[in-house]
Amino acid sequence: MSLSPTLLTTARSTYRAVLRSARITFAGDLPRRAALENAVRATFRSRTMTPPTPGPSSSSSAPASSSSSSSPASPSHTSSEGGVGEQEVDPALIAQRLAEWGEIASFLRRNVVQGTMDESGSYKLRLTKDTELNDNERDKPAAVQPLTPFPNRDKSAPRPKCGETPPEAPAFW
């Protein structure tokens, strides 16, 4: 089963959007940008859009072996024609994963900032034109308003009139 032309167009535009967001967000940080771009490329090259699984070593300088295609992380499925290596693709699953990657691109563009430490030990953030700058007022819970204008008044006890002392009041009052 092949993917529809509209799904392929969506995949291309989502791929470009993620790479563009990575380029803008990680403009001064080449190692992180390269790591993200490599992960995105590997994910979009996969027919099932699954992200690559990290290997036992975290170094990116290890050469890729040719036996990685037979690893359990990427099983080979046989199609109805008997071809080995062709994976069944569910268009609904691919569309869902493309929508998720679109959200990732938006999140990178709006919510991820990079900071560098200056000589004084404080961090300077590199904000872009797309970075969301929100106040925390919308995240705080609303203050509970009292039901009456005098919330500490006990309505069950009788109140003394002006100039009278209450019966339970001490003598010095």
SVG drawing of the C-alpha trace seen along z (x, -y; Angstrom):
<svg xmlns="http://www.w3.org/2000/svg" viewBox="-28 -54 62 69">
<polyline fill="none" stroke="black" stroke-width="0.4" points="0.0,0.0 1.4,-3.3 0.7,-6.7 -1.6,-9.2 -0.1,-12.2 -1.7,-14.6 -0.1,-12.6 3.3,-12.8 2.9,-16.5 2.0,-16.9 5.0,-14.8 7.4,-17.0 6.0,-20.2 6.1,-18.9 9.7,-17.7 10.7,-21.1 8.9,-22.9 10.7,-20.8 14.1,-21.4 13.3,-25.1 12.3,-25.3 15.5,-23.5 17.6,-25.8 16.0,-28.9 15.9,-27.6 19.4,-26.1 21.1,-28.7 24.2,-29.0 24.3,-25.4 25.6,-23.2 25.9,-19.9 22.3,-20.0 21.0,-21.1 22.8,-18.4 21.6,-15.7 18.0,-16.9 18.3,-17.0 19.8,-13.5 17.0,-12.1 14.3,-13.9 15.9,-12.6 16.0,-9.0 12.4,-9.3 11.1,-10.6 13.1,-8.0 11.4,-5.2 8.3,-4.0 6.4,-3.8 7.7,-7.2 9.2,-5.7 12.0,-7.6 15.4,-5.9 16.2,-4.0 19.3,-5.1 22.1,-2.5 24.1,-1.3 26.7,-4.0 25.6,-7.7 28.4,-8.8 27.4,-9.9 30.8,-9.1 30.3,-5.4 29.9,-4.1 26.6,-2.7 26.7,1.0 24.8,2.7 23.3,5.2 21.1,2.5 18.3,3.2 17.7,6.6 17.6,5.4 14.4,6.0 13.7,2.3 13.0,2.3 11.4,5.6 10.9,6.6 7.4,7.5 6.5,9.5 3.9,8.1 1.2,10.1 3.5,10.5 6.1,12.2 8.7,9.4 11.0,9.2 11.7,5.8 8.5,4.1 6.6,2.8 2.9,2.4 2.0,-1.3 -1.2,-2.5 -2.0,-6.0 -4.0,-6.9 -1.0,-6.2 1.3,-8.2 -1.2,-11.1 -1.3,-11.0 2.5,-11.0 2.8,-13.9 0.4,-15.9 2.6,-15.2 5.7,-16.3 3.8,-19.5 3.2,-20.1 6.9,-19.5 7.8,-22.1 5.5,-24.6 6.7,-23.9 10.3,-24.3 9.6,-27.6 7.5,-29.1 8.6,-27.6 12.3,-26.5 14.9,-29.2 18.7,-28.9 20.7,-30.7 24.4,-31.5 26.3,-32.4 28.1,-35.7 31.1,-36.9 29.1,-37.9 27.6,-34.4 24.1,-35.4 22.4,-33.8 21.4,-35.7 18.4,-34.2 18.3,-34.3 14.7,-35.0 13.3,-34.9 10.3,-36.8 8.2,-33.6 9.0,-33.0 6.0,-33.2 6.4,-35.7 3.6,-35.0 3.0,-36.2 2.1,-33.7 -1.2,-35.3 -3.1,-32.9 -1.5,-29.9 -2.2,-31.0 -5.5,-29.8 -8.1,-32.5 -8.4,-34.0 -11.4,-32.8 -13.7,-35.7 -15.7,-35.8 -19.4,-35.4 -20.1,-38.4 -18.3,-41.8 -17.4,-40.8 -16.3,-37.2 -15.1,-37.0 -18.4,-38.1 -20.2,-35.3 -23.9,-35.7 -25.1,-33.3 -23.9,-35.3 -25.8,-38.5 -23.9,-41.7 -23.9,-44.4 -25.2,-47.8 -22.9,-50.8 -21.6,-51.6 -22.7,-48.3 -20.2,-45.7 -21.0,-42.2 -22.0,-39.8 -19.1,-37.4 -16.5,-40.2 -13.9,-40.6 -14.3,-43.4 -11.4,-45.5 -13.1,-45.7"/>
</svg>
